[in-house]
C-alpha cells in the first residue's frame, strides 16, 4: 500500500500523463470505419435512437449495439474478433453498468447470454447479478440430519454437476459455508456439515476428501510442509482483473469491510456485466488448484501462482463463491468449523449414509429420531469417540476418509488407520491445577509420579527398524532438520532388542560442559531448517518421559508405570545428551516431600512439575472437580497455602480450561496414554498457577481482529507500560488469555472502530505519536483510557517491544511471557499504571535469583526464591 506522500505523487503524475478513457467504440473503430468485420464480412449497423448519437451511447447501449452487429453476421463472428488486451472501461465503480473484456485464453467471470448465440464464440452480454448458482441455494443443509433426506436432492445435483464431468460443484461447499457462518449454534453448525458430507458420500464420494480439506482450511496434514505462499498482492491483482477494480477502489472496499473475503464479495456484486461464460468451479478443481499453488517453485513460480489465482476468481460464480475462494487463499476461512467439529460431522454422516453400491451397515434416521435425547447422545458419542481416537492416532484425512468410505464406522478403523511410524500421534495433554494442595486432593488414594516440567520444546521421536528417524513438535510439525544432532544420537540410545519405537520427551538447551539448563528463549535462537551438525552453537539434551510404541506394538493401553519402566530399562542414558526427566514417586500423604520437589524444580529453572498417575485403578471413583469434603493442605511454611488468592475459573484461557466433568457418567481415572486428550491423570502444577503471584498494571493501546469465532472481537490486545520521563507508552506484550465472551463483547463496544456502528469510539485510525511499538501494524489503535491487571510467567528480552528499552539493553526492550488478563483496575487511572522502571526492576530481580540461593541463607533464602517464582503467572 503506497504511503500518502507517494500516493499524492502518483496522482499528480497521473493527471499529467493519463490518456483519455477509451470506450468500446475505440476498440471497434476500425471495423466501424471499414464497415466490415475482421474476417472481411460486412456489418449491418442498427439504427440509432432518434436524438441520440453514437458518441452519447452508454457502455451498455454500445455493447448491445455491437451484439446486434455480431448477430447480423451471416457466418457468425470469429472468436478472434474479441480484443486481445484486457481493458478496464473506467476506474473504480461507475454508476453505469460495466463491461469487462478479457483475453480469449483466460477464463473470465461471466453469465450465460439471455438468448443462445449463433455460434459458440459469439459475443454475449448479461448481468453479473444473475451469476449466483441456483441449484444448491434451496437445499436446507441446516435441517436436522434425522429428517434430511439426501436422496431427495441428489438427482437434481447430479444433473447440475453433469456438465462438469459429474464432479461435485464448489457451489455446494459454498452453500454449506454460508449457513455455517450465519449461525453461532454449535448444533446448527454440526447439522449443516453432516448434511453436506452426506450429500457428498451418496452423490460424489470422490469429492469428499478434497471437501474435507477445504472445510478444515488446509491442504495437507501438519507434518507435511505444503504452504500456499501467497502474498496479498497476488489476491489484489486477481481481484482487480476479475472485478474491474483500481487500487483506490480496492483500498476503499478494504477500509470499509476489513476482510479480504468480504472485499471479494462486494467487488463481485458491483461487477455489472461480463462477456464470456465461466467454467463452474468444482470441489476437486479448487483443491487441485491449491495444491498446484503450493507445489509451484523456482523461477517463474510467481507467475504460475498468479495465473491460478486469477482463474479461480474469474470462474467464481457470484459474491459468496468469491468470498470463500479468497478466504481459502488467505488460509483464514472464518466459518467456526474446527477439527473437532469436522470429526463429529464425519462420524454422524457415516452413521446415516453410505456410498452408492456399498453394503455398509448404517442407522435408520427414523429409528434414531424415536430415541430419547440421552439414548441418541449415546449413539452419537460412540461413533464420535471412535473417529476422534482414530484421527488422534493417525491425524491425516488422506488416510482416514478412504477407510471410512470403505468400512464406515467400525472398530476396524483403529486397525486400518491407527498408530503408524513417521506419522505423529496427537500428544496427551495435562490438566491445570491451581496449586499443590488442589493436585494432592484430586489424586487422593493413588500413587503418582512427579516430574520436572522443563522449559523446552516437546518432541516426539520416531525410529523404525531401518534406522530412519523423524522428530515432530507438539503441533505435529516435522522438525527433523532442526535437530540433526538428535537424529545422530538415536542409534546410540537404543538398547539391545530395540528395533522400532516412538518416545516422547522435552528438548532443552543446555551447557554441554556443566549440564546447566538454559531457558526456552535460548532454544528459540537455534536455526529451524537445514541445520548442519558442525554449525550448531546451541547444544540440546533430550529429557525423555514416555514410550508409546515399541517393536511394532502400541503401548497406549499400558499404564504409565509399565511404559516408564520399559523406557528406562531398554534405552541407554548419555549424560547431557539423552536422559530421563527427574522424577519422584509419591502419594497424597507425602505433601512435604512433594513441596520440596516442586521448589527444587523451580530452582533448576523449570516451569513447574507434571504429576501423573502410575497405575490403573478402575475400582476407585474419581470425583474430578467436585468439592472435596476434606481438602489436603500443604505444610504451613508454604506461603501459597497462607495466601489464598485463587483466580476464578473464568479467568482461564479457553484453550487450557479443562472441560466440565460429566456428572452423570463418571469414568475411572486410568494411567493409559490418551492422545489428544486433556485428562486429570496428567496434572501440571506450574509456577505461574500458584496462589500468589506478581502482576503488572498495563494500558491497552491497540488490538487485532480475532480468528474463528473471535473474528468480531479484539484478540489479541497490545498492552503498554508508562515512561514517566517522556510521557510515552511503551508496548510490552500482546495478551489473548483470561478473557470471557462477555468481556470480549463489552470491550468491542468500548473500543469501537465504527465498522458496524459507523461511529468510532475510543479508537484511532493511525498510531498516536505518544505510543512506541516496533511490531506489526494493529487493526485498530485504542485511546488509552483503562488500566488492566495482568499476570505473567517471565520477563524476557525482546527486539520487538520497546518497554524499558535502554534500561536493560541499549537496543532491546522487555516483554512478558504468557500474559494473562486478571481484571480491570477501576481504581486506577493511566497515570498510575506500571512504569518501565518498575518492569526493569522486576527483570533484574528475576535475573538476580540464583539457583543456589538456599546454600547462602538456608531455608529463608529458599523460601524467598520460591515465593517469587510462585508469584509469576503464565497463560
C-alpha positions in Angstrom: 0.0 0.0 0.0 1.7 3.3 -1.1 2.2 5.9 1.6 0.1 9.2 1.5 3.1 11.1 0.1 3.8 8.6 -2.6 0.0 8.4 -3.4 -0.1 12.2 -3.9 2.9 11.9 -6.3 1.3 9.1 -8.2 -2.0 11.0 -8.5 -0.1 14.1 -9.7 1.8 12.1 -12.4 -1.5 10.5 -13.5 -3.1 13.9 -14.0 -0.2 15.0 -16.2 0.2 11.8 -18.3 -3.1 9.9 -18.3 -4.7 9.4 -21.7 -8.4 9.9 -22.1 -10.6 7.0 -21.1 -11.3 4.7 -24.0 -14.7 3.0 -24.5 -15.7 0.1 -26.6 -16.0 2.3 -29.7 -12.2 2.8 -29.6 -11.5 -0.9 -30.0 -14.1 -1.5 -32.7 -13.3 1.8 -34.5 -11.5 0.1 -37.4 -14.4 -2.2 -38.1 -16.9 0.6 -38.0 -14.8 2.7 -40.4 -14.4 -0.1 -42.9 -17.9 -1.3 -42.4 -16.6 -4.9 -42.2 -15.7 -7.4 -39.5 -12.2 -8.6 -39.1 -12.9 -11.6 -41.3 -14.0 -9.3 -44.1 -17.7 -9.7 -43.9 -19.9 -6.6 -43.9 -21.6 -5.3 -40.8 -25.2 -4.1 -40.7 -25.4 -1.1 -38.4 -28.5 -0.9 -36.4 -30.4 2.4 -36.3 -29.5 4.8 -33.6 -32.4 6.1 -31.5 -33.8 9.4 -32.6 -32.0 12.3 -31.0 -29.1 10.1 -29.8 -25.7 10.0 -31.4 -23.2 7.1 -31.2 -20.9 9.3 -29.1 -23.5 9.6 -26.4 -24.3 5.9 -26.1 -23.7 4.3 -22.7 -21.5 1.3 -22.3 -24.5 -1.0 -22.1 -26.2 0.5 -25.1 -23.0 0.4 -27.1 -22.4 -3.2 -26.1 -25.9 -4.2 -27.2 -25.4 -2.4 -30.5 -22.2 -4.4 -31.0 -24.1 -7.6 -30.1 -26.6 -6.8 -32.8 -23.9 -6.2 -35.3 -22.2 -9.5 -34.5 -25.5 -11.4 -34.7 -26.2 -9.9 -38.1 -23.0 -11.5 -39.4 -24.2 -14.4 -41.6 -21.3 -16.7 -40.8 -21.0 -15.6 -37.1 -18.2 -13.7 -35.8 -14.9 -15.5 -35.1 -13.8 -15.7 -31.5 -10.6 -13.9 -32.6 -12.6 -10.7 -33.0 -12.5 -10.3 -29.3 -10.0 -7.6 -28.5 -6.8 -9.1 -27.1 -5.7 -6.7 -24.4 -7.7 -6.8 -21.2 -9.1 -3.2 -20.8 -10.7 -1.5 -17.9 -13.5 0.7 -19.1 -13.5 3.0 -16.2 -11.6 3.2 -12.9 -13.4 2.4 -9.7 -17.1 1.7 -9.5 -19.1 3.7 -12.1 -22.7 4.4 -11.7 -23.5 2.9 -15.1 -23.0 -0.8 -15.9 -19.5 -2.0 -16.6 -18.3 -4.4 -19.4 -15.1 -6.4 -18.7 -13.1 -7.7 -21.7 -10.6 -10.5 -21.3 -8.1 -12.3 -23.4 -9.5 -15.3 -25.1 -7.3 -18.0 -23.5 -8.1 -16.7 -20.0 -11.4 -17.7 -18.3 -13.5 -14.8 -17.1 -16.4 -14.4 -14.7 -19.5 -14.2 -16.9 -23.1 -15.1 -17.2 -24.9 -17.2 -19.9 -26.5 -14.9 -22.5 -30.2 -14.2 -22.5 -30.5 -15.7 -26.0 -28.5 -18.5 -27.5 -25.6 -17.1 -29.6 -25.5 -18.0 -33.2 -22.0 -19.6 -32.7 -20.3 -20.6 -29.5 -17.8 -17.8 -29.7 -20.3 -15.0 -30.4 -20.0 -12.0 -28.0 -22.6 -12.3 -25.2 -23.8 -9.7 -22.7 -25.5 -10.4 -19.5 -25.8 -9.1 -15.9 -23.4 -10.5 -13.4 -26.1 -10.3 -10.8 -27.6 -13.5 -12.3 -24.5 -15.5 -11.9 -25.4 -16.9 -8.5 -25.9 -20.6 -8.5 -29.5 -21.7 -8.0 -29.2 -25.5 -8.0 -27.7 -25.6 -4.5 -29.2 -22.4 -2.9 -32.5 -24.1 -2.0 -31.1 -27.2 -0.3 -31.8 -26.9 3.5 -28.5 -28.1 4.7 -29.1 -26.8 8.2 -32.0 -29.2 8.7 -31.7 -31.9 11.3 -29.8 -34.9 9.8 -32.6 -37.2 11.1 -35.1 -35.6 8.8 -32.8 -34.5 6.0 -33.0 -36.9 3.0 -30.0 -36.7 0.6 -31.8 -38.9 -2.0 -34.4 -36.1 -2.5 -31.7 -33.7 -3.7 -29.1 -35.8 -5.3 -30.8 -36.3 -8.8 -31.1 -32.6 -9.3 -27.5 -32.1 -8.1 -26.2 -34.7 -10.5 -27.9 -33.0 -13.3 -26.2 -29.8 -12.3 -22.9 -31.5 -12.0 -23.1 -33.4 -15.2 -21.8 -30.6 -17.3 -18.6 -30.7 -15.4 -18.0 -34.4 -15.7 -20.1 -35.3 -12.7 -17.8 -33.8 -10.1 -19.5 -32.0 -7.1 -19.7 -28.3 -7.6 -17.9 -25.9 -5.3 -21.3 -24.2 -5.0 -22.4 -26.9 -2.6 -19.5 -26.3 -0.3 -20.1 -22.5 -0.6 -23.7 -23.1 0.5 -22.5 -25.0 3.5 -20.0 -22.3 4.4 -22.7 -19.6 4.2 -25.1 -21.4 6.5 -22.3 -22.3 9.0 -21.0 -18.8 9.0 -24.5 -17.4 9.6 -25.1 -19.1 12.9 -23.4 -19.4 16.3 -25.3 -22.5 17.3 -22.9 -25.4 17.5 -25.9 -27.8 16.9 -26.7 -26.0 13.6 -23.1 -25.9 12.5 -22.7 -29.7 13.1 -26.0 -30.4 11.4 -25.1 -28.4 8.3 -21.7 -30.1 8.0 -23.3 -33.5 8.5 -25.8 -33.0 5.7 -23.2 -31.6 3.3 -21.0 -34.6 4.0 -23.9 -37.0 3.4 -24.7 -35.4 0.0 -21.1 -36.0 -1.0 -21.0 -39.6 0.4 -24.1 -40.5 -1.6 -23.7 -38.2 -4.6 -20.0 -37.9 -5.3 -17.7 -39.9 -2.8 -14.6 -38.9 -4.8 -15.1 -35.2 -3.8 -15.5 -35.9 -0.1 -11.7 -35.9 0.7 -11.0 -32.5 -1.0 -14.2 -31.1 0.5 -13.0 -32.0 4.0 -9.6 -30.4 3.4 -11.2 -27.2 2.1 -13.7 -27.1 5.0 -10.8 -27.5 7.5 -8.8 -24.7 5.9 -5.9 -27.0 4.9 -4.5 -28.9 2.0 -2.3 -31.4 3.9 -1.6 -32.8 7.4 0.5 -30.5 9.6 3.6 -32.8 9.3 3.6 -32.4 5.5 5.0 -29.0 4.6 2.7 -27.6 1.9 2.1 -23.8 2.1 0.4 -21.7 -0.5 3.0 -19.0 -0.1 0.6 -16.3 -1.5 1.1 -12.7 -0.6 -1.7 -10.1 -0.5 -0.6 -8.6 -3.8 -1.5 -11.8 -5.8 -5.0 -11.8 -4.5 -5.3 -8.0 -5.0 -4.2 -8.3 -8.6 -6.7 -11.1 -9.2 -9.5 -9.1 -7.7 -8.6 -6.0 -9.8 -8.6 -8.1 -13.0 -11.7 -10.2 -12.3 -13.8 -7.4 -11.0 -12.5 -4.3 -12.8 -11.2 -2.5 -9.7 -8.4 0.0 -9.4 -6.1 0.5 -6.4 -8.2 3.2 -5.0 -11.5 1.3 -5.2 -9.8 -1.8 -3.7 -8.4 0.1 -0.8 -11.8 1.8 -0.2 -13.5 -1.5 0.0 -10.9 -3.0 2.3 -11.1 0.0 4.6 -14.9 -0.4 4.7 -15.2 -4.2 5.3 -11.8 -5.1 6.7 -11.7 -8.7 5.4 -10.3 -9.9 2.1 -13.2 -12.3 1.5 -15.7 -9.6 2.2 -13.9 -7.3 -0.3 -14.2 -10.0 -2.9 -17.9 -10.4 -2.2 -18.6 -6.7 -2.5 -16.4 -6.3 -5.6 -18.2 -9.2 -7.4 -21.5 -7.8 -6.6 -20.5 -4.5 -8.1 -19.4 -6.1 -11.3 -22.3 -5.5 -13.7 -21.6 -7.2 -17.0 -19.3 -9.9 -18.3 -18.7 -11.2 -21.8 -17.7 -14.9 -21.6 -19.3 -17.8 -19.7 -17.2 -19.1 -16.8 -16.3 -22.7 -16.2 -18.1 -23.5 -12.9 -15.7 -24.4 -10.1 -15.7 -27.9 -8.7 -14.6 -29.1 -5.2 -11.9 -31.2 -6.8 -10.8 -28.4 -9.1 -10.4 -25.8 -6.3 -8.4 -28.2 -4.2 -6.2 -29.3 -7.1 -5.5 -25.6 -7.8 -4.4 -25.0 -4.2 -2.1 -28.0 -4.4 -0.6 -26.6 -7.7 0.0 -23.2 -6.0 1.7 -24.9 -3.0 3.9 -27.0 -5.3 4.9 -24.2 -7.6 8.6 -23.5 -7.0 11.6 -22.0 -8.7 11.9 -19.4 -11.4 8.5 -18.2 -12.8 6.6 -19.8 -9.9 5.1 -16.4 -9.0 3.5 -16.1 -12.5 2.2 -19.6 -12.3 0.6 -18.9 -8.9 -0.9 -15.6 -10.2 -2.5 -17.3 -13.2 -4.1 -19.9 -11.0 -5.5 -17.3 -8.6 -6.8 -15.2 -11.5 -8.6 -18.2 -12.9 -10.2 -19.2 -9.6 -11.6 -15.7 -9.1 -12.7 -15.3 -12.7 -14.6 -18.6 -12.6 -16.2 -18.0 -9.2 -19.9 -17.5 -9.7 -21.4 -14.8 -7.6 -20.3 -13.0 -4.5 -20.3 -15.9 -2.0 -18.1 -18.2 -4.1 -15.7 -15.3 -4.5 -15.7 -14.6 -0.7 -14.8 -18.1 0.2 -12.3 -18.6 -2.6 -10.4 -15.5 -1.3 -10.7 -16.6 2.3 -9.3 -20.0 1.4 -6.4 -18.4 -0.5 -5.7 -16.3 2.6 -6.0 -19.5 4.8 -8.5 -17.8 7.0 -11.9 -19.4 6.3 -13.6 -18.0 9.4 -16.6 -20.4 9.5 -16.0 -21.7 13.0 -15.7 -25.4 11.9 -12.6 -26.6 13.7 -11.1 -30.0 13.6 -13.3 -31.5 16.4 -16.4 -30.3 14.7 -15.4 -31.9 11.4 -14.7 -35.2 13.1 -18.1 -35.1 14.8 -19.7 -34.4 11.4 -17.9 -37.2 9.7 -18.8 -39.7 12.4 -22.5 -38.8 12.3 -22.6 -38.7 8.5 -21.2 -42.2 8.1 -23.7 -43.5 10.6 -26.5 -42.3 8.4 -25.2 -42.6 4.8 -23.0 -44.9 2.6 -21.5 -44.6 -0.9 -23.5 -45.8 -3.9 -23.3 -49.6 -4.3 -21.9 -50.1 -0.8 -23.4 -52.6 1.6 -22.1 -50.9 4.8 -24.4 -51.1 7.9 -25.9 -47.7 8.7 -28.5 -46.4 11.2 -32.1 -45.7 10.3 -32.7 -42.0 10.8 -36.4 -42.5 11.6 -35.4 -45.1 14.3 -32.9 -42.7 15.8 -35.5 -39.9 15.8 -37.7 -42.0 18.1 -34.9 -42.4 20.7 -34.8 -40.4 23.9 -32.3 -37.5 23.9 -29.9 -39.3 26.2 -30.1 -42.5 24.1 -29.4 -40.6 20.9 -26.5 -38.8 22.5 -25.0 -42.2 23.5 -25.3 -43.4 19.8 -23.6 -40.3 18.5 -20.9 -40.4 21.3 -19.8 -44.0 20.5 -19.2 -43.1 16.8 -17.6 -39.8 17.7 -15.1 -41.3 20.1 -14.1 -43.9 17.6 -13.4 -41.4 14.8 -11.7 -39.0 17.2 -9.5 -41.7 18.6 -8.6 -42.8 15.1 -7.6 -39.3 14.0 -5.7 -38.7 17.2 -3.5 -41.7 16.5 -3.3 -41.0 12.7 -4.0 -37.4 12.0 -4.3 -37.5 8.2 -7.6 -37.2 6.3 -5.9 -38.7 3.3 -5.9 -42.0 5.1 -9.0 -41.6 7.3 -11.6 -40.7 4.6 -10.8 -43.6 2.2 -11.1 -46.1 5.1 -14.4 -44.5 6.2 -15.7 -44.9 2.7 -14.6 -48.5 2.7 -15.7 -49.8 6.1 -17.8 -47.0 7.6 -18.0 -46.6 11.4 -16.3 -49.8 12.7 -13.8 -50.8 15.4 -11.6 -51.8 12.4 -10.9 -48.1 11.9 -8.3 -48.3 14.7 -6.6 -51.2 12.9 -6.7 -49.8 9.4 -5.9 -46.3 10.4 -4.1 -46.4 13.7 -0.7 -45.7 15.2 2.0 -45.6 12.4 5.7 -44.9 12.4 6.7 -41.5 11.0 3.1 -40.2 11.3 2.9 -38.3 14.6 0.1 -39.0 17.0 -1.5 -36.1 18.8 0.1 -35.7 22.2 -1.6 -36.2 25.5 -2.1 -33.0 27.5 -2.2 -32.2 31.2 -5.0 -30.5 33.1 -4.3 -27.4 35.1 -4.2 -27.3 38.9 -4.1 -24.1 40.8 -1.6 -25.3 43.4 -0.1 -28.3 45.0 -3.0 -28.6 47.5 -5.6 -29.0 44.7 -3.4 -31.6 43.0 -3.0 -33.7 46.1 -6.7 -33.5 46.7 -7.5 -34.7 43.2 -5.2 -37.7 43.4 -6.1 -39.0 46.9 -5.7 -42.8 47.2 -3.5 -43.0 44.1 0.2 -43.5 43.5 1.6 -40.8 41.2 4.9 -39.6 39.8 6.1 -36.0 40.0 8.3 -34.9 37.1 10.2 -31.8 36.3 8.4 -29.7 33.7 11.4 -28.4 31.7 11.4 -25.1 29.9 12.0 -26.5 26.4 10.3 -27.9 23.3 8.2 -31.0 23.4 9.4 -33.6 20.9 8.0 -36.9 19.6 10.8 -39.2 18.2 10.1 -42.0 15.8 12.6 -44.6 14.7 12.0 -47.6 12.5 13.9 -50.9 12.2 16.0 -49.4 9.3 17.2 -46.5 11.5 15.1 -43.8 9.9 14.4 -41.1 12.4 11.6 -38.5 12.4 11.1 -35.8 15.1 7.8 -34.0 15.5 6.7 -31.0 17.6 3.8 -30.7 19.9 1.8 -29.3 17.0 2.7 -32.3 14.8 5.1 -30.3 12.6 8.2 -32.1 11.3 11.4 -30.7 12.8 13.9 -33.4 12.0 16.0 -30.9 10.1 16.2 -28.7 13.2 17.8 -31.3 15.3 20.3 -33.3 13.3 22.3 -33.9 16.5 19.4 -35.7 18.0 19.0 -37.8 14.8 22.6 -38.7 15.0 22.1 -39.6 18.7 19.2 -42.1 18.2 21.3 -45.1 17.2 23.4 -44.7 20.4 20.5 -44.7 22.8 18.8 -47.9 21.5 19.4 -50.7 23.8 19.6 -54.4 23.0 16.4 -55.7 21.4 15.0 -52.3 20.5 14.2 -52.2 16.8 11.5 -49.6 16.4 9.9 -47.1 18.8 8.1 -43.9 19.4 9.1 -41.9 22.5 8.3 -38.5 23.8 10.5 -36.0 25.7 11.5 -32.4 26.2 14.3 -30.9 24.1 16.1 -28.4 26.4 19.0 -26.1 25.7 22.0 -27.0 27.9 25.5 -26.1 28.7 27.2 -29.2 27.4 30.2 -28.9 29.8 28.3 -28.4 33.0 24.8 -29.7 32.1 23.2 -26.5 33.3 19.8 -25.9 31.9 19.1 -22.8 29.8 15.8 -21.1 29.2 13.4 -21.5 26.3 14.4 -18.2 24.8 17.9 -19.6 24.2 16.5 -22.6 22.4 14.5 -20.3 20.0 17.7 -18.8 18.8 18.6 -22.1 17.2 18.2 -22.3 13.4 15.0 -24.1 12.3 15.8 -25.5 8.8 18.8 -27.2 7.1 20.9 -27.2 10.3 24.4 -28.7 9.9 25.9 -30.5 12.9 29.1 -28.6 12.5 27.4 -25.2 12.7 25.4 -25.9 15.9 26.1 -23.3 18.6 23.3 -24.1 20.9 23.5 -27.6 22.4 20.4 -29.5 23.5 19.6 -32.5 25.7 16.5 -34.7 25.2 14.8 -35.5 28.5 12.5 -38.4 27.8 9.4 -39.1 29.8 7.2 -41.6 27.8 7.2 -44.5 25.4 4.2 -45.1 23.2 5.3 -47.7 20.7 7.9 -50.4 20.8 8.9 -53.0 18.2 5.7 -52.9 16.3 3.4 -52.9 19.3 1.4 -50.0 20.6 1.8 -49.2 24.3 -1.0 -46.7 24.6 -3.2 -49.0 26.6 -0.4 -49.8 29.1 -0.3 -48.0 32.5 2.3 -45.2 32.9 4.4 -47.2 35.3 4.8 -50.0 32.7 5.7 -47.6 29.9 8.2 -45.7 32.1 9.9 -49.0 33.2 10.3 -50.1 29.6 11.7 -46.7 28.6 14.3 -46.7 31.4 15.3 -50.3 31.0 15.6 -50.6 27.2 17.3 -47.3 26.4 20.8 -46.0 27.2 21.4 -42.8 29.1 24.0 -40.4 27.7 24.6 -37.6 30.2 23.9 -34.1 28.9 22.6 -35.6 25.6 19.9 -38.1 26.4 18.4 -38.9 29.8 15.1 -39.2 31.7 13.2 -36.4 33.3 13.9 -36.1 37.0 11.0 -37.6 38.9 9.7 -38.6 42.3 7.1 -41.2 43.2 4.7 -40.2 45.9 1.2 -40.3 47.3 -1.2 -37.6 48.6 0.3 -38.3 52.1 3.7 -37.1 51.1 2.8 -33.4 50.9 6.1 -32.1 52.4 8.2 -34.2 50.0 6.2 -33.1 47.0 6.5 -29.4 48.1 10.3 -29.7 48.3 10.4 -31.4 44.9 8.3 -28.6 43.5 10.7 -26.0 44.9 13.7 -27.8 43.5 12.1 -27.8 40.1 11.8 -24.0 40.2 15.3 -23.6 41.5 16.5 -25.6 38.4 14.9 -23.2 36.0 11.9 -25.5 35.3 8.4 -24.2 34.7 7.0 -26.4 37.5 6.1 -30.1 37.7 3.9 -32.7 35.9 2.0 -35.2 38.1 1.0 -38.5 36.5 -1.0 -41.4 37.9 1.1 -44.5 37.8 -1.4 -47.4 37.8 -4.9 -48.1 36.6 -7.4 -48.2 39.4 -10.8 -48.6 37.8 -12.4 -49.5 41.1 -11.6 -46.1 42.5 -14.3 -43.5 41.8 -12.9 -40.2 40.6 -14.9 -37.1 41.6 -12.9 -34.7 39.4 -13.8 -31.1 40.1 -16.5 -31.9 42.7 -15.9 -30.2 46.0 -13.9 -32.5 48.3 -15.1 -33.0 51.8 -11.7 -32.6 53.4 -9.1 -31.0 51.0 -5.5 -31.9 51.5 -3.4 -29.0 52.9 0.2 -28.2 52.3 2.6 -27.6 55.2 2.1 -24.2 56.9 5.5 -23.0 55.9 4.3 -22.7 52.3 3.2 -19.1 51.5 0.9 -20.5 48.9 -1.3 -22.0 51.5 -1.4 -19.0 53.8 -2.2 -16.5 51.0 -5.2 -18.0 49.1 -5.8 -15.6 46.2 -7.1 -18.2 43.8 -8.1 -16.8 40.3 -11.6 -17.6 39.2 -12.2 -20.4 36.7 -13.5 -17.9 34.2 -10.0 -16.3 34.0 -8.6 -19.4 32.3 -7.9 -19.2 28.6 -10.4 -21.3 26.7 -7.7 -23.5 25.1 -6.4 -24.6 28.6 -9.6 -24.7 30.6 -10.5 -28.3 31.4 -13.9 -29.4 30.2 -16.7 -29.7 32.8 -17.0 -33.1 34.3 -19.8 -35.3 33.2 -21.8 -35.5 36.4 -24.0 -38.4 35.2 -21.3 -40.7 33.7 -18.1 -40.7 35.8 -15.2 -42.7 34.3 -12.3 -44.2 36.3 -9.1 -42.2 36.2 -6.7 -44.5 34.3 -3.0 -44.3 33.7 -3.1 -45.0 29.9 -1.8 -42.7 27.2 -4.8 -40.9 25.7 -3.8 -39.0 22.5 -5.2 -35.5 22.0 -7.0 -35.5 25.4 -6.5 -33.3 28.5 -7.2 -35.5 31.5 -6.7 -35.4 35.2 -4.5 -38.4 35.1 -1.9 -35.9 34.0 -1.8 -32.7 36.1 0.5 -29.7 35.7 1.5 -27.5 38.6 3.4 -24.6 37.2 5.0 -21.7 39.0 2.5 -19.3 37.4 -0.5 -21.2 38.7 0.3 -20.8 42.3 -2.0 -18.9 44.6 0.1 -15.7 44.9 2.0 -14.0 42.0 3.5 -10.7 40.8 1.3 -8.7 38.5 1.6 -5.5 36.4 -0.9 -2.8 35.7 -0.9 -2.2 32.0 -2.6 0.0 29.5 -4.4 -1.4 26.4 -3.3 0.5 23.4 -4.3 -1.5 20.3 -6.0 -4.6 19.0 -6.2 -7.1 16.1 -9.3 -8.9 14.8 -9.5 -12.4 16.3 -9.8 -15.6 14.4 -12.6 -18.1 14.1 -15.5 -17.3 16.4 -13.4 -14.4 17.9 -13.3 -12.6 14.5 -15.8 -10.0 15.6 -13.8 -9.1 18.7 -10.4 -7.7 19.5 -7.9 -10.5 20.3 -5.0 -10.2 20.8 -4.7 -6.9 22.5 -1.5 -4.8 22.7 -0.5 -3.6 26.2 1.9 -1.0 27.3 3.8 0.5 30.3 4.4 4.2 31.1 7.6 6.0 30.6 7.5 8.7 33.3 10.3 10.7 31.7 9.0 11.1 28.2 5.3 10.5 28.8 5.2 7.9 26.1 3.5 4.5 26.3 5.9 1.6 25.6 4.4 -1.6 24.2 5.3 -4.6 26.3 3.2 -7.6 25.1 0.1 -8.9 23.3 -2.5 -10.6 25.5 -5.2 -13.0 24.5 -5.7 -15.1 27.6 -8.0 -14.7 30.6 -10.9 -13.1 28.7 -14.5 -14.2 28.8 -17.0 -13.9 25.9 -18.9 -11.2 27.9 -15.7 -9.3 28.3 -14.9 -9.5 24.6 -18.3 -8.1 23.7 -18.1 -5.3 26.2 -14.5 -4.5 25.1 -15.5 -4.3 21.4 -18.3 -1.9 22.3 -16.0 0.3 24.3 -13.2 0.3 21.7 -15.5 0.7 18.6 -13.7 1.4 15.3 -17.0 2.2 13.6 -17.1 -0.9 11.3 -20.7 -1.7 12.3 -22.0 1.4 14.1 -20.4 3.9 11.8 -19.3 6.0 14.8 -15.8 5.2 16.1 -15.4 5.4 19.8 -12.2 5.4 21.8 -10.1 4.4 18.8 -7.6 6.0 16.4 -7.1 5.2 12.7 -3.4 5.9 13.0 -0.8 5.2 15.7 -0.7 8.0 18.3 2.6 9.9 18.4 3.0 9.0 22.1 2.9 5.2 21.5 6.2 3.4 20.9 5.9 0.0 19.2 8.1 -1.6 16.6 6.0 -4.7 15.6 3.3 -5.3 13.0 0.5 -2.8 12.5 -2.6 -3.5 14.5 -6.2 -3.4 13.1 -7.1 -0.6 15.4 -5.4 1.8 17.9 -7.1 2.4 21.2 -7.4 5.7 23.1 -5.5 5.0 26.3 -8.3 5.1 29.0 -8.0 1.9 31.1 -5.6 0.0 33.3 -5.7 -3.8 33.3 -4.1 -6.1 35.9 -2.1 -8.7 34.1 -0.2 -11.7 35.3 2.7 -13.4 33.5 5.2 -16.1 33.7 8.6 -14.5 33.0 10.1 -11.3 31.7 12.2 -11.7 28.6 14.5 -9.5 26.4 12.7 -8.5 23.1 13.8 -6.8 19.9 10.1 -6.1 19.1 8.7 -4.5 22.2 10.0 -1.1 23.4 9.2 -1.4 27.1 12.2 -0.4 29.2 14.4 0.0 26.2 17.8 1.4 27.2 17.3 0.4 30.8 18.4 -3.3 30.4 19.7 -3.3 26.9 20.7 -0.4 24.6 18.7 -1.6 21.6 16.2 -4.1 23.0 13.2 -3.8 25.3 11.4 -6.2 27.7 8.3 -8.4 27.1 6.2 -10.7 29.1 5.9 -14.5 28.5 2.3 -15.8 28.6 0.5 -12.7 29.9 -3.0 -13.3 31.3 -5.7 -10.7 31.9 -7.0 -10.7 35.5 -9.3 -7.7 35.9 -9.8 -4.1 35.1 -8.3 -1.7 37.7 -11.3 0.6 38.1 -9.5 2.3 41.0 -6.5 3.4 38.8 -6.1 5.9 36.1 -3.5 5.5 33.3 -1.1 7.8 35.2 -1.0 5.1 37.9 -0.1 2.2 35.5 3.1 0.3 35.9 6.2 2.1 34.7 9.1 1.0 32.5 11.4 1.4 35.6 9.3 -0.9 37.7 9.3 -3.5 34.8 13.1 -3.3 34.6 13.4 -3.7 38.3 11.3 -6.9 38.2 13.6 -8.2 35.4 16.7 -7.5 37.4 15.1 -9.3 40.4 14.3 -12.3 38.2 17.9 -12.4 36.8 19.5 -12.0 40.2 17.6 -15.0 41.7 20.4 -17.6 41.8 19.6 -21.4 41.8 21.9 -21.8 44.8 20.2 -19.2 46.9 19.5 -21.8 49.6 23.2 -22.5 50.0 23.7 -18.9 51.2 20.9 -18.2 53.6 19.3 -21.6 54.3 15.6 -22.1 54.3 14.8 -18.4 54.4 16.6 -17.7 51.1 15.0 -20.8 49.5 11.5 -19.7 50.6 12.1 -16.2 49.2 13.2 -17.6 45.9 10.3 -19.9 45.8 7.9 -17.1 46.7 9.0 -15.0 43.7 8.7 -18.0 41.3 5.2 -18.7 42.7 4.2 -15.1 42.1 4.8 -15.3 38.3 1.9 -16.4 36.0 1.6 -17.8 32.5 -1.5 -18.1 30.2 
